Amino acid sequence: MRLWLLATVLIGASFVGVQVFEYIELVHKGFVPSEGLYGSTFFTMTGFHGFHVTVGVICMAFVTWRAFRGRYSAADHRGIEVIGLYWHFVDLVWIILFTIVYLI
């Protein structure tokens, strides 16, 4: 469990890093939020999602730290359940956003 939590933190942080890199590249090429309806919608939707992933990574890191300290057991693992629900919600939102923004 601890290693999977750690992997989730690292992969989530990598996702945020890729999103920051993408924003830098887009702005460098002239695609900015004031570029019209698509630009403002793109940056708003992906920005809100990136913010929620960042919050999730921070919370997941806290849960991971507690897991490595032995704070969870088979009988009491509420923190892992709660962050798991949040993380999967954010993941589901990304599947929808990716389909709308990048595929349609």
HELIX and SHEET records of a PDB file:
HELIX    1   1 ARG A    2  HIS A   28  1                                  27    
HELIX    2   2 PRO A   33  GLU A   35  5                                   3    
HELIX    3   3 LEU A   37  PHE A   68  1                                  32    
HELIX    4   4 ARG A   78  PHE A   98  1                                  21    
HELIX    5   5 THR A   99  LEU A  103  3                                   5    
END                                                                             
